[in-house]
Amino acid sequence: MRTFAISPRNHDPGTAWRDIDTTVRLADCFGFTGILAHTGNDTMVDPWLVGQHALDVSPRLRPLVAANPMYHHPFAVAQLAASLSYRYQRGIFLNLVAGTSTPDRLALGDQTEHDRRYHRLREFGQAVLGLLGTTAPLTVDGEFYQLRAARLRWPGPAEFKPIPFIAGESPMAQECARELGAVRITMFGAQTPKPSTGLGEYAGLLVRATDEEAWQAAQDRYPADPDLLAAGESALRYTDAVWRRQAFTDAARTDLDAPPWFWTEPMRSLRLDCPLLVGGVDTLAGVLAEHLGSGVEDFIFDLAAAEEDFSWASEALRRARELAGLPQADDSPATHFEH
């Protein structure tokens, strides 16, 4: 089981780096595998800088760095990945991203439609991965990229080759993940997924000692706001992401009984990018253990940059491993966070 914390989406120049640094250090302190460093037109800090900071701060963290064909050529991404592996002597993970919101794509002159963006991502991923872990020259004659005997000066050993991740629910996303041998990331659902392999899940996580304490903390952090809910519904017209539309559709259905630990309102009001799992440590440990039992191997969690949140999340994950019959992580979480 691998666990990743998400680099905060803080757009305040006065506090953004502080929150990123705190999240990295908390993830290291509490035994997470790495940090997801996201990308986008509105990203305050470039994901490669966040990834390097994680490697610099910790001798064990391995960042999950987002790479989008809209922003980089595959040779540039391969060179960045190889450079970090050379400097820190360990591999990274790559989160291969097909697109972004419609206004952001159009701002950069990208009018590629949904399915063709996944064709482009497949070529992009094949080129990036083909340049790493081998000294053999790479030739690509694709629809989107052409390379002629391209090679890196230092491609790194095979064990440093990045493990790719792809998020998406659409058939094209699933096909792309299969062809690249990538971990496919889906939104954490209200129901336990069907048994599978190579699957990861993405959710917010708020754990406390009891269900009551967790819900009090969640409602204090995300108070009801009808205006933000209306804005979230309106924002759907700016995306063609299948998973986001499905999440909003499911939340509006009255025939679906969501479990008491599954809360979508922070996502639907644009305060989170995913459903929020809310509950006591025993409740959520049981939920996570069920998902581990279905073959989920990777979890990406949106956590507040606070010691209390990471500490309880770490304990829920420890108990989930125990319930699922998995060995505990090699690195035991610390009992106190040093600022």
C-alpha positions as CSV (number, residue, x, y, z in Angstrom):
1,M,0.0,0.0,0.0
2,R,1.3,3.4,-1.0
3,T,-0.1,6.7,0.4
4,F,0.2,10.2,-0.9
5,A,-0.8,13.6,0.5
6,I,-1.8,16.3,-1.9
7,S,0.2,19.5,-2.1
8,P,-2.3,22.3,-1.0
9,R,-4.1,24.3,-3.6
10,N,-3.5,27.5,-1.8
11,H,-3.5,30.6,-4.0
12,D,-2.5,33.1,-1.3
13,P,1.1,34.2,-2.0
14,G,1.6,35.0,1.7
15,T,0.9,31.4,2.9
16,A,1.1,29.1,-0.1
17,W,4.7,28.0,0.3
18,R,4.3,27.6,4.1
19,D,1.4,25.2,3.5
20,I,3.3,23.2,0.9
21,D,6.4,22.9,3.2
22,T,4.2,21.9,6.2
23,T,2.4,19.3,4.1
24,V,5.7,17.8,2.9
25,R,7.1,17.7,6.4
26,L,4.0,16.2,7.9
27,A,3.8,13.5,5.2
28,D,7.4,12.6,5.9
29,C,6.8,12.6,9.7
30,F,3.7,10.4,9.5
31,G,5.0,7.8,7.1
32,F,3.4,8.7,3.8
33,T,5.0,7.4,0.5
34,G,5.0,10.8,-1.1
35,I,3.4,14.1,-2.2
36,L,1.1,14.7,-5.2
37,A,2.3,17.9,-6.8
38,H,-0.5,19.0,-9.1
39,T,-0.3,21.2,-12.2
40,G,-2.5,23.7,-14.0
41,N,-2.8,27.3,-15.2
42,D,-3.6,28.4,-11.7
43,T,-0.9,26.5,-9.8
44,M,1.0,28.8,-7.5
45,V,4.1,26.7,-7.4
46,D,5.3,24.5,-10.3
47,P,5.0,20.8,-9.5
48,W,8.6,20.0,-10.3
49,L,9.7,22.5,-7.6
50,V,7.3,20.9,-5.1
51,G,8.7,17.5,-6.0
52,Q,12.3,18.6,-5.6
53,H,11.4,20.2,-2.2
54,A,10.0,16.9,-1.1
55,L,13.1,15.0,-2.1
56,D,15.3,17.7,-0.5
57,V,13.4,17.6,2.8
58,S,13.1,13.9,3.2
59,P,15.5,11.0,2.5
60,R,12.5,8.7,1.9
61,L,9.6,10.6,0.2
62,R,9.0,10.0,-3.5
63,P,6.9,12.7,-5.1
64,L,4.1,12.0,-7.5
65,V,4.7,14.9,-10.0
66,A,1.9,15.9,-12.4
67,A,2.9,16.2,-16.1
68,N,0.5,17.5,-18.8
69,P,1.3,17.5,-22.5
70,M,-0.2,21.0,-22.6
71,Y,2.8,22.4,-20.6
72,H,5.8,20.2,-21.5
73,H,7.3,18.2,-24.4
74,P,7.9,14.5,-23.4
75,F,11.7,14.9,-23.7
76,A,11.6,17.8,-21.2
77,V,9.6,15.7,-18.7
78,A,12.0,12.7,-19.1
79,Q,14.9,15.0,-18.5
80,L,13.4,16.6,-15.4
81,A,12.6,13.1,-14.0
82,A,16.1,11.8,-14.7
83,S,17.6,14.9,-13.2
84,L,15.8,14.5,-9.9
85,S,16.6,10.8,-9.8
86,Y,20.3,11.6,-10.5
87,R,20.5,14.3,-7.8
88,Y,18.6,12.3,-5.1
89,Q,19.3,8.7,-6.2
90,R,15.7,7.5,-6.0
91,G,12.9,7.3,-8.4
92,I,9.7,9.4,-8.6
93,F,6.1,8.8,-9.6
94,L,4.5,10.6,-12.6
95,N,0.9,11.6,-12.6
96,L,0.1,11.8,-16.3
97,V,-2.7,14.4,-16.9
98,A,-4.7,14.6,-20.1
99,G,-6.2,18.1,-19.8
100,T,-7.6,20.8,-17.6
101,S,-10.6,23.0,-17.5
102,T,-12.0,24.3,-20.8
103,P,-11.2,28.0,-20.1
104,D,-7.6,27.0,-19.2
105,R,-7.1,24.9,-22.3
106,L,-8.5,27.6,-24.6
107,A,-6.3,30.2,-22.9
108,L,-3.3,28.2,-24.2
109,G,-4.8,27.6,-27.6
110,D,-5.6,23.9,-27.0
111,Q,-8.8,22.8,-28.6
112,T,-8.1,19.1,-28.6
113,E,-11.3,17.2,-27.7
114,H,-11.6,14.8,-24.8
115,D,-10.9,11.4,-26.5
116,R,-8.0,12.7,-28.6
117,R,-6.4,14.2,-25.4
118,Y,-6.1,10.6,-24.2
119,H,-4.5,9.6,-27.5
120,R,-2.1,12.4,-27.0
121,L,-1.4,11.4,-23.4
122,R,-0.7,7.8,-24.5
123,E,1.9,9.0,-27.0
124,F,3.3,11.4,-24.4
125,G,3.6,8.8,-21.7
126,Q,5.1,6.2,-24.1
127,A,7.8,8.8,-25.1
128,V,8.6,9.9,-21.5
129,L,8.8,6.3,-20.2
130,G,10.7,5.1,-23.3
131,L,13.5,7.6,-22.7
132,L,14.0,6.6,-19.1
133,G,15.8,3.5,-17.6
134,T,17.5,2.6,-20.9
135,T,20.4,3.9,-23.0
136,A,18.7,2.8,-26.2
137,P,17.8,5.6,-28.6
138,L,14.0,6.2,-29.0
139,T,12.2,6.9,-32.3
140,V,8.6,7.9,-32.2
141,D,6.5,8.6,-35.3
142,G,3.1,9.4,-33.8
143,E,0.2,11.8,-34.5
144,F,1.4,14.2,-31.8
145,Y,5.1,13.6,-31.3
146,Q,8.0,12.7,-33.6
147,L,11.4,11.7,-32.1
148,R,14.4,10.5,-34.1
149,A,16.9,8.4,-32.1
150,A,16.4,10.6,-29.1
151,R,18.2,9.7,-25.9
152,L,19.1,11.2,-22.5
153,R,22.6,11.8,-21.4
154,W,21.7,10.0,-18.1
155,P,18.4,8.0,-18.3
156,G,19.0,6.4,-14.9
157,P,18.9,2.7,-14.0
158,A,15.7,0.7,-14.6
159,E,14.8,0.8,-10.9
160,F,14.6,4.6,-11.0
161,K,12.1,4.6,-13.9
162,P,9.0,6.5,-12.8
163,I,5.8,4.6,-12.0
164,P,3.0,6.3,-14.0
165,F,-0.4,7.2,-12.6
166,I,-3.5,8.2,-14.7
167,A,-6.7,9.6,-13.2
168,G,-10.0,9.1,-15.0
169,E,-13.3,7.2,-15.2
170,S,-13.9,7.4,-19.0
171,P,-13.3,4.4,-21.3
172,M,-10.5,6.4,-22.9
173,A,-8.8,7.0,-19.6
174,Q,-9.1,3.4,-18.7
175,E,-7.6,2.3,-22.0
176,C,-4.8,4.8,-21.8
177,A,-3.9,3.5,-18.3
178,R,-3.9,-0.1,-19.5
179,E,-1.7,0.6,-22.4
180,L,0.9,2.5,-20.3
181,G,0.8,0.0,-17.5
182,A,-0.2,2.9,-15.2
183,V,-2.0,2.9,-11.8
184,R,-5.5,4.1,-12.6
185,I,-6.8,6.6,-10.1
186,T,-10.5,6.9,-9.5
187,M,-12.6,9.0,-7.1
188,F,-13.2,7.2,-3.8
189,G,-16.7,6.0,-4.1
190,A,-19.5,5.4,-1.6
191,Q,-19.4,1.7,-2.4
192,T,-16.5,-0.7,-2.1
193,P,-15.0,-1.2,-5.6
194,K,-15.2,-4.5,-7.5
195,P,-12.0,-6.6,-7.0
196,S,-9.3,-5.3,-9.3
197,T,-5.6,-4.7,-9.6
198,G,-3.6,-1.6,-10.4
199,L,-6.2,0.7,-8.9
200,G,-5.8,3.8,-6.7
201,E,-8.3,6.1,-5.1
202,Y,-8.5,9.8,-4.4
203,A,-10.4,11.5,-1.5
204,G,-10.3,14.1,1.2
205,L,-9.8,12.6,4.6
206,L,-10.8,13.9,8.0
207,V,-10.4,11.5,10.9
208,R,-10.8,12.0,14.6
209,A,-11.2,9.8,17.7
210,T,-15.0,9.4,17.2
211,D,-17.5,10.0,14.4
212,E,-19.1,12.9,16.3
213,E,-15.7,14.7,16.7
214,A,-14.9,14.2,13.1
215,W,-18.2,15.6,11.9
216,Q,-18.0,18.6,14.2
217,A,-14.5,19.3,12.8
218,A,-15.8,18.9,9.2
219,Q,-18.8,21.2,9.7
220,D,-16.6,23.8,11.3
221,R,-14.2,23.6,8.4
222,Y,-16.8,23.6,5.7
223,P,-19.9,25.4,6.9
224,A,-23.0,25.2,4.7
225,D,-22.9,27.8,1.9
226,P,-25.7,27.8,-0.7
227,D,-23.9,30.3,-2.8
228,L,-20.9,28.1,-3.2
229,L,-23.0,25.1,-4.0
230,A,-24.7,27.1,-6.8
231,A,-21.3,28.2,-8.1
232,G,-20.1,24.6,-8.1
233,E,-23.1,23.5,-10.2
234,S,-22.5,26.3,-12.6
235,A,-18.8,25.4,-12.9
236,L,-19.7,22.1,-14.5
237,R,-20.1,23.8,-17.9
238,Y,-16.4,24.4,-17.9
239,T,-15.4,20.7,-17.7
240,D,-15.8,17.6,-19.8
241,A,-14.3,15.4,-17.0
242,V,-16.4,12.3,-16.7
243,W,-15.6,11.7,-13.0
244,R,-16.6,15.2,-12.0
245,R,-19.9,15.2,-13.8
246,Q,-20.7,11.7,-12.4
247,A,-19.9,12.8,-8.9
248,F,-22.3,15.8,-9.1
249,T,-25.0,13.6,-10.7
250,D,-24.7,10.9,-8.0
251,A,-24.8,13.5,-5.2
252,A,-28.1,14.9,-6.6
253,R,-29.8,11.5,-6.8
254,T,-32.3,10.7,-4.0
255,D,-32.3,6.9,-4.7
256,L,-28.7,6.5,-3.7
257,D,-28.0,5.9,0.0
258,A,-24.6,7.4,0.7
259,P,-22.9,5.9,3.8
260,P,-22.6,8.3,6.8
261,W,-18.8,8.7,6.3
262,F,-19.1,9.9,2.7
263,W,-19.6,13.7,2.2
264,T,-19.7,15.5,-1.2
265,E,-20.8,19.0,-0.2
266,P,-17.2,20.4,0.1
267,M,-16.5,19.2,-3.4
268,R,-19.8,20.4,-4.8
269,S,-19.1,23.8,-3.3
270,L,-15.6,24.0,-4.9
271,R,-13.8,23.9,-1.6
272,L,-12.3,20.4,-2.3
273,D,-11.6,18.6,-5.5
274,C,-12.9,15.2,-4.3
275,P,-15.4,13.6,-1.9
276,L,-14.5,13.9,1.8
277,L,-14.3,10.8,4.0
278,V,-15.4,11.9,7.5
279,G,-15.4,9.6,10.6
280,G,-13.9,8.2,13.7
281,V,-10.6,6.3,13.4
282,D,-12.3,2.9,13.7
283,T,-15.0,3.7,11.2
284,L,-12.6,4.9,8.5
285,A,-10.1,2.2,9.2
286,G,-12.8,-0.3,8.5
287,V,-13.8,1.5,5.2
288,L,-10.1,1.7,4.0
289,A,-9.6,-2.0,4.9
290,E,-12.5,-3.0,2.7
291,H,-11.0,-1.1,-0.2
292,L,-7.6,-2.6,0.4
293,G,-9.3,-6.0,0.3
294,S,-10.7,-5.2,-3.1
295,G,-7.3,-4.6,-4.5
296,V,-6.8,-0.9,-4.1
297,E,-3.1,-0.4,-3.7
298,D,-2.6,3.4,-3.7
299,F,-4.4,6.2,-1.8
300,I,-4.1,9.9,-2.6
301,F,-5.5,12.0,0.3
302,D,-6.4,15.7,0.5
303,L,-5.5,16.5,4.1
304,A,-5.4,19.8,5.9
305,A,-1.8,21.0,6.6
306,A,-2.2,20.3,10.3
307,E,-0.5,17.8,12.6
308,E,-3.9,16.7,14.1
309,D,-5.2,15.7,10.6
310,F,-2.1,13.8,9.6
311,S,-1.7,12.1,13.0
312,W,-5.3,10.7,12.9
313,A,-5.0,9.8,9.2
314,S,-1.8,7.9,9.9
315,E,-3.5,5.9,12.7
316,A,-6.5,5.1,10.5
317,L,-4.2,3.8,7.8
318,R,-2.2,1.7,10.4
319,R,-5.4,0.1,11.6
320,A,-6.7,-0.4,8.1
321,R,-3.5,-2.3,7.2
322,E,-3.9,-4.4,10.3
323,L,-7.6,-5.2,9.5
324,A,-6.7,-6.1,5.9
325,G,-3.9,-8.4,7.0
326,L,-1.1,-6.3,5.4
327,P,2.3,-5.8,6.9
328,Q,2.9,-2.4,8.5
329,A,4.9,0.2,6.7
330,D,8.7,0.0,7.0
331,D,8.9,3.5,8.3
332,S,7.0,3.8,11.5
333,P,5.3,7.2,11.8
334,A,6.7,9.7,14.3
335,T,4.8,10.5,17.3
336,H,5.4,14.3,17.1
337,F,5.9,16.7,14.3
338,E,9.0,18.9,14.4
339,H,8.4,22.3,12.6
